[in-house]
């Protein structure tokens, strides 16, 4: 079994403020960088205990240079930095090479109250909808896994996102390490989070075949930008429409074309 892990930070245990996610504020960031690394390591250890042979880790937050590779098991390969391809947080995934996709440190969608740091890709939009549902990075990346035929048996992050994931993929194993309340977060102890992730992944990889991603036949996206001038600029993407001063829409039957749209229109 070969496992792909996409790791973010805004769903890491205890994280509450943007300064804790940014390399430019090392006093706050370094602790959560370490916790992110420990959670990814726990996922790797759980995957090995569950029967994984090889593990590919995608550092998928901000600079994509957050995880300390020296703390991961030796059988792990890790992708750091941004190649610029359309898969973004899922770079390295392909068809036929992986048996499961796991998500660690993931967070709720833009405008969701379940995480003080909720957003979708960047802070330039108020929210994104996909087929009428507010789209999280998890939903976008889960559909990418589904596009390549890889099941998604595990997610850890905030409770709001975990609840959503269980509706999308009923057999998925989730570990809700945080629960957002306004601008605050209630979290479990970080060591308890690491243990829960390790045990959750061990269970999840054995259950992977029961967690296919349900792929729609058609996709309709709408991005509501914070600033009308950005919406105006982005609506020139081929096939996109400016619905009003702030809303840009796009539709396709092909998920890869949706990724192309998101790559260029949601980019900073």
N, C-alpha and C positions, 0 to 999 in steps of 0.2 A: 504494500500500500504506500502510495506517495501522497503527501499532504501539502497543501498550499495554505499559508497563513498571511492574512493581510492585517497589519497592526496600526491602529491609530492611537491617539493619546487622550482625546477629550472625554472618553469613557473609562479612563483609568481610575482605579479605586481612590476616592477622596478628592479628586481634582475639582476645583471650584471656580478658578479665576483665569482669565486669559494669560496673565503673567506666568502662570504655572505651565504654560504650553510653549513658551517662546525662548529660543536660545539667547535672545538679547537681554533676558532678565535671569541670569544664571542662579541667583540666590533662590528664587522660587522654582525655576525649571529643573535644576539638577536632581532634586528629590524625585520629581515625577518622571523624569527620564529614567531614573533607576527603577522606579516602580513599574513603568511600562516594560522595561527590559525583563524584570522578574516575572511579570505576567506572561510575556511571550515565552520565556524559558519554561514556565510551568505548562503552557500549552504544548510546547515541544516535548517535554517530558511525558505529559499525558498521552500524546500521540504515539510516542515510542512504546509506552506501556500498553497501549491499545492495539499495537501491531504495525505501526508505520515503519517503513524501511528508510524512506528519504523524506526530508522536510525542506520546503522552500519558504523562506520568510521574506515578505515584502514590507519594508519600513515605509509607511504610507502617510506620515504626518509632516506637514510643512516642508522643512528642508529635506525630509527623508533621510536624515542623518541623526537619529535619536537613539536607537537601540545600540547597546554595547555588544558587539559581536562576540567578544571574548567570554561573555557569560552564557552563551548558548551552547548546546551540545555539539560535538564535533561533526556529527553527520548532517548538520544544518548548512544549507547555502542561503545567503542573505543578499537581497538586492537593496542597495542604498542609492539615494539620488534619484533624479527624474530623467528618464530617457527621452520624454516628449511624445511617446506613443499614445494612442487613444485609450488604452486600458488604464493608464494613470495608477490608481491605488491597487490595481490588479495586474500590473505589468509582470510578465513572466508566466502568466497562466496561458495554457493552450489546450487544444483538444487532444485527449488521449494520454497525457502525461501524468494526470492527477486523478486521485480517487475521492478527494474531499477538499473542500475549502472551509477554513475556520477564520472567524473574525474576532480580534481582541481589541479592547479599548475603544470600541465604537460608541457613537453618541446619537442622540435624537435629531430629528429633522428640523430645519429652520422654522422658527415660530412655535416650536413645541415647548411647553412649560416643564417638561420632564428633565431638563438639563440646563443650567445657567449658560452653558456654552453651546447650546443647540444651534446648528447651522447646516447648510448644504453646500459644500464645496468651498464657499468663501462667504464674506460678509457683505457682498455687493447686492445680494438679493434678499427680499423679504421672505420668500418661500418659493419652492418649485413644486408643481403638481405633475403627476404621471398617471394617466388614465383616471383622473379625478382624485387621486390620493396624494397627500403631501409626501414628497419623495425625500428620503434620507440617503446618505451615502451608502448605508447598508443595503437599501432596496436597489439602488443603482448597481452596486457591485454584486449583489446576489443574482440579479438578472444577467450580469456578465458571466457569472459562474454557470447559470442555467443555459446561456447561449452556447457555452463550450461543453455542455453536458455533464458538468461536475456538480454533485450534490453539496448541500450546505448543512452540515449537522451540528455546528456550534457557533455561538455568539456570546461574548461577554461585553458589558457596558452598563448603561443606565437602565432603570426599570422600564421606562416608557418604551424604549427601543426593544427591549427583550419581550415585552408584551406584544408589540407589533409583530416581531419575528415569529412568535408562536402562532399567531393568526395566519401568517403567510405560509409557514412550514410547520405543521402541527407536531411533527416528531423531532424537531430541533431541540438540542440541549442548550439552555441559556443559564448564565450566571449574572444576576443583577447585582453589581458591586456598589452602585450608587442609586439614590433617588433624589431628584431635584425638587426643591420647594422654593419657588421664586428665585431669588439670587443665591440660595444656599443649597448645600448638598448634605444628605445623611448617607453615610457609607459604612460598610463593614470594616473590620480591622484589616489592614493591608496583607498581613500574613494569612488571615482566614481567606481572603480573596484569592491569594496564590494557591492555597490548598484546594479551594473549590474549583478553580480553573483547571488544575491538574487532574482532579478526579472527574470533572465534567467532560474534559476532552477525551480521557481514557474511555469513558462510556460512549461518547459521541462518535468516535471513529469506527467503533464496532457497529454502530447503528447507521452508518453513512448512507447505505443504499436505500434507507427508508426516508431520506430527506432530499428528494429531487425538488428543484425550484419550479413552481408552476409558471410557465411562460405564456404571456398573452399573445394572441395572434396579431394584435395591432397596438401601436403605442402613440399616445397623444400627450405631449408635454407643454406646460406653460410655465414660464419664468416671470415672476413679478419682481422687477428691479426696484431698488431703493430710490434711484435717481432716473428721471425720465430721459436724460441725455444718454445714459448708458443703454437703456432700452432702445432708443432710436439708433444708436450705433450698432448694436448687436442684431437688429432685425434685418440687416443686410445679408446675413448668412443665407446661402441659397436654399430656398424652400420655406424659410421662416416668414412669419407674419407679425406685424405690429398691431395688436388688437386695440390698444389704447395707449395713453402716454407711458405706461409702465409695464405692460404685459406683452411678452413675445411668445409666440406659439410655434410648434413644429410637430409634424406627425410622420410616421413611417411604419411599415410592417417589419422592417429589418432593424434588429437591436443594434447592430454595428453602426448603422447610420444614425441611430439615436446617440450612441457614444461619440460619434464625430461631431454632432450638434453640441452636445454638452461640453466636449473638449474645447471647442472654439468659442462658444457663447458664454459658458460659465467660467472661462479663464479670467484671471485678474488682468 
